[in-house]
Amino acid sequence: MASITSLGAGSGIFSNDLVNQLVNVERAPTEQRLNQKQSLTEAKISAYGNIRSAVEALRTPMEKLSTAEGLRAFTATSSNEAVAGVSIDPSIANRGSYSLDVKQLAQAQSLASGVFADKDTTTVGTGTLTLNVGGVATDIAVDGSNNTLEGMAASINEANVGVSASVVDTGSGFRLVMSAEDTGEANAIQVSVADDDGNNTDGAGLSQFVFDGTTSNMEETVQAKDAILDVNGIEITRASNTVEGVIEGVTFDVKSLGTSTVKVDQDPEAVSGRVQEFVDKFNALQDVIQKFSGFNEASGRGGVLSGDSTVRGIQNELRRMLTTIPAGLEDSPIRMLADVGIKTDPSTGKLEFDEVKFQERLQENPEAMTALFAEKDGVEGIAERMVNAVTDFVASDGALANRTEGLNSTLENIRDQRDRLDLRIASYEERLIKQFSAADSLISQIQSSGNFVAQQLAALAPQSNNKG
């Protein structure tokens, strides 16, 4: 701001302090109004942000209930986990009880060569080694660069053909071990050679690694086996100990020989837990709305969004959905949420959840429960409708975003008004300084003229006395 340090020097009346006081008086009303407006706008933006978060939190539990799978929770148990574990896909599993008798475990084949004096010096022959696993044959060249036990093991591993190779130190020599990476008879290893010495089956050169079903120059230390088990008296064979596809949506993990009973039951607690999560999120939203738009009787004041049409519209739309009867359920014993233990407290707007009643209805009439919450026969259930509504509310072009965008525009306008206020006050201060400086100069001149006259009169006064 403009100022001059000599202001008031001539008159002692017009000072910088007086200018500052007048400037502050001029600024204060407008600045106070802008401060109040900015504070209110920022509070509204924060309130909308809190409401948006609370609304969005509804989407996750509602998404879980908006599909048929969300109402089809199941749990599986095994009477003997040491024999067989069990896991399920709850979206397709159904209730059932299954007797398991595990007769054989699947295992991966392992072959071992004869004993060699060392692993990295003694040559083992040259030619082509062919590995056949699961009907897929792969040729591996063996020449001067890899014709030792270590060299062959490295080449086999690099080929990535479903066989892992290693060199074992027995204490009395070294053996090449080939192990199938997958269990089961179909993944057994067959080894054939094209030996550079001209004989592909003898025990010399590369031929000493042949194991092709006819010639067995390697030792089968572990036999390839399939898993064999009876399920409800029906024999099942699988290449793996993870047995899938026998019962839709059920996977058995066989671990040892023996028997076990596996049961798949509906899990109403899991479904009611999802509903409880929705109820909790819905009630949390009501608390947020009450905080920012309700009336506080203790303080006698309304919230920052009191009477706001956007918030009221969201609240009314969600409440309307809670009492909706999906098409097709008009004559059903389960028509609306109140029928399954989800009621609204009219004094608070919050939901009350009777978990026991809900679980009973789910077990009594699962089809109607699915239709109530999820889409069925092309008709949206309550949960799906709420998911769509929440998505619209929090969309980038939704009601909440539009209100927030408008408030941010208000903040920009306030900043513009502050800039204009600064310019106006600076001009006002400059005008005051000019006016005060001119007045101070005039008073100084008057005072100077008065002093001159007084001096002249004082000089004449003695002469008059002498004449007397």
Buried (B, 14 or more C-beta within 10 A) or exposed (E): EEEBEEBBEBBEEBBBEBBBEBBEEBBEEBBEEBEEBBEEBBBBBEBBEBBBEBBBBBBBBBBBBBBBBBBBBBBBEBEBEEBBBBBBEBEEBEEBEBEBBBBEBBBBBBBBBBEBEEBEEEEBBBBBBBBBBBEEEBEBEBEEEBBBBBBBBBBBEEBEBBBBBBBBEEEEEBBBBBBBEBBBBEBBBBBBBBBBEEEBBBEEBBBBBBBBEEBEBBEBEBEBBBBBBBBEEEEBBBBBBBBBEBBEBBBBBBBEEBBBBBBBEBBBEBBBBBBBBBBBBBBBBBBBBBBBBBEEEEEEEEBBBEEBEBBEEBBEBBEEBBEBBBEBBEEBEBBBBEBBBBBBEEEEBBBEBBBEBBBBBBEEBBEBBBBBBBBBEEEBBBBBBBBBBBBBBBEEEBBBBEBBEEBEEBBEEBEEBBEEBEEEBEEBBBEBBEEBBEBBEEBBEEEEEEEEEEEEEEEEEEEEEEEE
